[in-house]
């Protein structure tokens, strides 16, 4: 037995130890087909080692071992160690691929475990947060109730004081109402010039022309306000005092921000109107009619810069 044959047998022994424990399939290189590009059994050996498992094409078959034969010529024997070395490398690659697939499965399982762990933690945190919120609400309700009780205790003396003060105020109001007629008689001596009692109120019908704003200023200088009419009864009393076919300003204008006609004396919505329905009043007079005037017993919305007579009232109740 020469040195080459011993080396081949040693390599084969190592190879058989690495591969699977199941019996190996031995192949005699003397039966190998000759390949024009390779004078040994290397090509045939490689095709035998790779791709002969029907259920797993392209995967190394570790059950095959190529052995030397006494009748194999020296050139073929030279290729047997190379063939077996390639087989070992193919087996190692197969083991590595199997290991990688195993690692991928482990990583996939780990990811599933991590996701499940995160989901459980998230649900647990949400449950804890919900319980904490409910506890905070209960604490807040208790604190609010305690605060309300404290405020109620502090308000009780104030309420008693207010009740006593209200009783005094009612007595003072009754006294004031009893004395009002007397005071009115006293104050009637100081009615400003031009004002006269028309109906139940003191009015001044001015026959000098002003625009609406200046008319209001003039009434204030006289000690009164540009007038508004409070009801039909007062309207019927005022009409005979006004000259026919003359315009008179009233103390009413349209306030855009409030969307209504307001009395300048009281700051309240005007209580009474007698619009000219034939002219579809109020019609805004081409967008300028924000100030109210009266002529021939009917009211119009007019341009505030127009010059007209005006009516002043002494009180600011209407």
C-alpha positions as CSV (number, residue, x, y, z in Angstrom):
1,X,0.0,0.0,0.0
2,X,1.6,3.3,-1.1
3,X,1.5,6.6,0.8
4,X,-1.2,8.0,-1.5
5,X,-3.6,5.2,-0.8
6,X,-3.0,5.5,3.0
7,X,-3.7,9.3,2.8
8,X,-6.9,8.6,0.9
9,X,-8.1,6.1,3.4
10,X,-7.3,8.5,6.3
11,X,-9.3,11.3,4.7
12,X,-12.2,8.9,4.1
13,X,-12.1,7.9,7.8
14,X,-12.3,11.6,8.9
15,X,-15.1,12.3,6.4
16,X,-17.2,9.3,7.6
17,X,-16.8,10.5,11.2
18,X,-18.1,14.1,10.3
19,X,-21.2,13.0,8.3
20,X,-24.4,11.5,9.6
21,X,-24.4,8.3,11.6
22,X,-26.5,6.5,9.1
23,X,-24.7,4.1,6.7
24,X,-22.9,5.8,3.8
25,X,-23.4,5.0,0.2
26,X,-20.1,4.0,-1.3
27,X,-19.3,4.7,-4.8
28,X,-16.5,3.1,-6.8
29,X,-14.7,5.6,-9.0
30,X,-13.8,3.0,-11.6
31,X,-17.5,3.1,-12.6
32,X,-17.4,6.9,-13.0
33,X,-18.1,8.4,-16.3
34,X,-15.1,10.1,-17.8
35,X,-15.5,13.9,-18.3
36,X,-13.7,15.6,-21.2
37,X,-12.9,18.6,-19.0
38,X,-11.9,16.6,-16.0
39,X,-10.0,13.3,-16.3
40,X,-11.0,12.1,-12.8
41,X,-14.2,11.3,-11.0
42,X,-14.5,14.8,-9.5
43,X,-17.3,16.0,-11.7
44,X,-19.3,12.8,-11.2
45,X,-18.6,12.8,-7.5
46,X,-19.8,16.4,-7.2
47,X,-23.0,15.5,-9.0
48,X,-23.5,12.6,-6.8
49,X,-22.9,14.6,-3.6
50,X,-25.2,17.5,-4.7
51,X,-28.8,17.3,-5.9
52,X,-29.6,13.6,-5.4
53,X,-32.2,14.1,-2.7
54,X,-35.6,14.2,-4.4
55,X,-37.3,16.1,-1.5
56,X,-34.5,18.6,-1.2
57,X,-32.9,19.5,-4.6
58,X,-29.6,21.3,-4.5
59,X,-28.7,20.2,-1.0
60,X,-25.6,18.2,-0.2
61,X,-26.1,14.5,0.2
62,X,-23.9,13.6,3.2
63,X,-24.6,9.9,2.9
64,X,-22.2,9.4,-0.1
65,X,-18.6,8.6,0.2
66,X,-16.3,8.1,-2.7
67,X,-13.7,5.3,-2.2
68,X,-10.6,4.3,-4.1
69,X,-10.4,1.0,-5.9
70,X,-7.4,-1.1,-6.6
71,X,-8.1,-1.0,-10.3
72,X,-8.4,2.8,-10.4
73,X,-5.5,4.3,-12.2
74,X,-3.2,6.8,-10.5
75,X,-4.7,9.8,-12.2
76,X,-8.2,8.9,-10.9
77,X,-6.8,8.2,-7.4
78,X,-5.3,11.7,-7.4
79,X,-8.9,13.1,-7.8
80,X,-10.5,11.1,-5.0
81,X,-9.0,13.2,-2.1
82,X,-10.1,16.4,-3.9
83,X,-13.6,14.9,-4.3
84,X,-13.9,14.0,-0.7
85,X,-12.6,17.4,0.4
86,X,-15.2,19.1,-1.7
87,X,-17.8,16.8,-0.1
88,X,-16.6,17.9,3.4
89,X,-16.9,21.6,2.4
90,X,-20.4,21.0,1.0
91,X,-21.4,19.3,4.2
92,X,-20.0,22.1,6.3
93,X,-22.0,24.6,4.1
94,X,-25.1,22.5,4.5
95,X,-24.6,22.5,8.3
96,X,-24.1,26.3,8.3
97,X,-27.3,26.7,6.2
98,X,-29.2,24.5,8.6
99,X,-27.8,26.5,11.5
100,X,-28.8,29.8,9.9
101,X,-32.3,28.5,9.3
102,X,-32.5,27.4,13.0
103,X,-31.2,30.9,14.0
104,X,-33.9,32.5,11.9
105,X,-36.6,30.4,13.5
106,X,-35.2,31.3,17.0
107,X,-35.1,35.0,16.0
108,X,-38.7,34.8,14.7
109,X,-39.8,33.2,18.0
110,X,-37.9,35.8,20.0
111,X,-39.7,38.6,18.0
112,X,-43.0,37.0,18.7
113,X,-42.1,36.7,22.4
114,X,-41.0,40.4,22.5
115,X,-44.2,41.5,20.7
116,X,-46.3,39.5,23.1
117,X,-44.4,40.9,26.1
118,X,-44.8,44.5,24.8
119,X,-48.5,43.9,24.2
120,X,-48.9,42.5,27.7
121,X,-46.9,45.4,29.2
122,X,-48.9,47.9,27.3
123,X,-52.2,46.4,28.4
124,X,-50.9,46.3,32.0
125,X,-49.8,49.9,31.8
126,X,-53.2,51.0,30.4
127,X,-55.0,49.1,33.1
128,X,-52.8,50.7,35.8
129,X,-53.3,54.1,34.3
130,X,-57.1,53.7,34.1
131,X,-57.1,52.6,37.8
132,X,-55.0,55.6,38.7
133,X,-57.3,58.0,36.8
134,X,-60.3,56.5,38.6
135,X,-58.5,56.9,41.9
136,X,-57.6,60.5,41.1
137,X,-61.2,61.2,40.2
138,X,-62.4,59.8,43.5
139,X,-59.8,61.9,45.3
140,X,-60.8,65.0,43.3
141,X,-64.4,64.4,44.1
142,X,-63.7,64.1,47.8
143,X,-61.5,67.3,47.8
144,X,-64.2,69.1,45.8
145,X,-66.9,68.0,48.3
146,X,-64.7,69.1,51.2
147,X,-64.1,72.5,49.6
148,X,-67.8,73.0,48.9
149,X,-68.6,72.2,52.5
150,X,-66.0,74.7,53.6
151,X,-67.4,77.4,51.3
152,X,-70.9,76.7,52.5
153,X,-69.9,77.1,56.1
154,X,-68.2,80.4,55.2
155,X,-71.3,81.6,53.2
156,X,-73.8,80.8,56.0
157,X,-72.9,83.9,58.1
158,X,-72.8,86.0,54.9
159,X,-76.3,84.8,54.0
160,X,-77.6,85.8,57.4
161,X,-76.0,89.2,57.0
162,X,-77.5,89.6,53.5
163,X,-80.9,88.6,54.8
164,X,-80.7,91.3,57.5
165,X,-79.4,93.8,54.9
166,X,-82.2,92.9,52.5
167,X,-84.8,93.6,55.2
168,X,-83.2,97.0,55.8
169,X,-83.2,97.7,52.1
170,X,-86.8,96.9,51.7
171,X,-87.7,99.2,54.5
172,X,-85.6,102.0,52.9
173,X,-87.3,101.3,49.5
174,X,-90.7,101.6,51.1
175,X,-89.7,104.8,52.7
176,X,-88.4,106.1,49.4
177,X,-91.6,105.2,47.5
178,X,-93.7,107.0,50.1
179,X,-91.5,110.1,49.9
180,X,-91.1,110.1,46.1
181,X,-94.2,112.2,45.3
182,X,-92.9,114.9,47.8
183,X,-89.5,114.8,46.2
184,X,-91.0,115.1,42.7
185,X,-92.8,118.2,43.7
186,X,-89.6,119.7,45.1
187,X,-87.6,118.7,42.0
188,X,-90.2,120.0,39.6
189,X,-89.1,123.5,40.5
190,X,-85.7,122.7,38.8
191,X,-86.9,121.5,35.4
192,X,-84.5,122.8,32.8
193,X,-85.8,125.4,30.4
194,X,-87.6,124.0,27.4
195,X,-88.8,120.8,29.0
196,X,-92.5,120.3,29.6
197,X,-94.6,117.5,30.9
198,X,-96.0,115.6,28.0
199,X,-97.9,112.6,29.1
200,X,-96.0,111.2,32.1
201,X,-92.5,112.5,31.2
202,X,-90.7,115.8,30.6
203,X,-89.8,116.4,27.0
204,X,-88.2,119.2,24.9
205,X,-89.1,119.5,21.3
206,X,-86.3,121.4,19.6
207,X,-86.8,123.2,16.3
208,X,-83.1,123.8,15.5
209,X,-81.6,121.3,13.0
210,X,-78.7,119.0,13.9
211,X,-77.3,115.7,12.6
212,X,-78.2,112.8,14.9
213,X,-74.9,112.8,16.9
214,X,-75.0,116.6,17.5
215,X,-78.6,116.4,18.5
216,X,-77.7,113.9,21.2
217,X,-74.9,116.2,22.4
218,X,-77.3,119.2,22.6
219,X,-79.8,117.2,24.6
220,X,-77.0,116.3,27.1
221,X,-76.0,119.9,27.4
222,X,-79.6,120.7,28.2
223,X,-79.6,118.1,31.0
224,X,-81.4,115.4,29.2
225,X,-81.1,112.8,26.5
226,X,-82.2,112.3,22.9
227,X,-85.7,110.8,23.4
228,X,-87.2,107.4,22.7
229,X,-91.0,106.7,22.9
230,X,-92.0,104.1,25.5
231,X,-95.5,103.1,24.3
232,X,-98.5,103.8,22.1
233,X,-100.2,106.0,24.8
234,X,-97.1,108.3,24.9
235,X,-96.9,108.3,21.1
236,X,-100.5,109.5,20.8
237,X,-99.7,112.4,23.2
238,X,-96.5,113.5,21.4
239,X,-97.9,113.4,17.8
240,X,-100.0,116.6,18.2
241,X,-96.9,118.5,19.5
242,X,-95.0,117.9,16.2
243,X,-95.2,120.0,13.1
244,X,-96.5,118.3,9.9
245,X,-94.0,117.5,7.2
246,X,-91.0,118.1,9.5
247,X,-88.4,115.5,10.5
248,X,-87.5,114.9,14.1
249,X,-84.6,112.8,15.4
250,X,-85.3,110.2,18.1
251,X,-82.7,108.8,20.5
252,X,-82.7,105.3,18.8
253,X,-80.0,103.9,16.5
254,X,-79.1,100.4,15.1
255,X,-76.1,98.8,16.7
256,X,-74.5,96.3,14.4
257,X,-72.7,94.3,17.1
258,X,-76.0,93.9,19.0
259,X,-78.2,93.4,15.9
260,X,-81.0,95.6,17.3
261,X,-82.2,99.1,17.7
262,X,-81.1,100.6,21.1
263,X,-82.1,103.6,23.1
264,X,-79.1,105.9,23.8
265,X,-80.7,107.1,27.1
266,X,-81.1,103.7,28.8
267,X,-78.8,101.5,26.7
268,X,-81.7,99.0,26.4
269,X,-83.5,97.9,23.3
270,X,-86.0,100.5,22.2
271,X,-89.5,99.5,23.4
272,X,-91.8,101.1,20.7
273,X,-91.8,101.7,17.0
274,X,-94.4,103.0,14.5
275,X,-92.7,102.2,11.1
276,X,-93.9,103.4,7.7
277,X,-94.9,100.1,6.2
278,X,-95.6,101.6,2.8
279,X,-91.8,102.2,2.4
280,X,-91.0,98.9,4.0
281,X,-89.3,100.5,6.9
282,X,-86.9,99.8,8.3
283,X,-85.1,99.4,5.0
284,X,-81.6,100.6,6.0
285,X,-81.8,103.5,3.5
286,X,-79.0,102.3,1.1
287,X,-77.0,101.0,4.0
288,X,-76.8,104.4,5.8
289,X,-80.1,104.2,7.7
290,X,-79.0,103.5,11.3
291,X,-80.6,106.4,13.1
292,X,-84.4,106.7,13.7
293,X,-86.5,109.7,12.9
294,X,-90.2,110.5,12.9
295,X,-92.3,112.5,10.4
296,X,-96.1,112.7,10.0
297,X,-96.7,110.2,12.8
298,X,-94.4,107.5,11.3
299,X,-90.9,106.3,11.9
300,X,-88.0,105.9,9.4
301,X,-84.4,104.7,9.5
302,X,-82.4,107.6,8.1
303,X,-78.8,108.6,7.4
304,X,-77.3,109.8,10.6
305,X,-75.6,112.8,9.0
306,X,-78.9,114.4,7.9
307,X,-80.0,117.6,9.5
308,X,-83.3,117.4,11.4
309,X,-85.3,118.8,14.4
310,X,-85.1,116.6,17.5
311,X,-86.8,115.6,20.7
312,X,-85.1,115.5,24.1
313,X,-86.2,113.6,27.3
314,X,-85.2,114.5,30.8
315,X,-85.1,111.0,32.2
316,X,-83.0,108.0,31.1
317,X,-85.6,105.3,31.9
318,X,-86.6,104.7,28.3
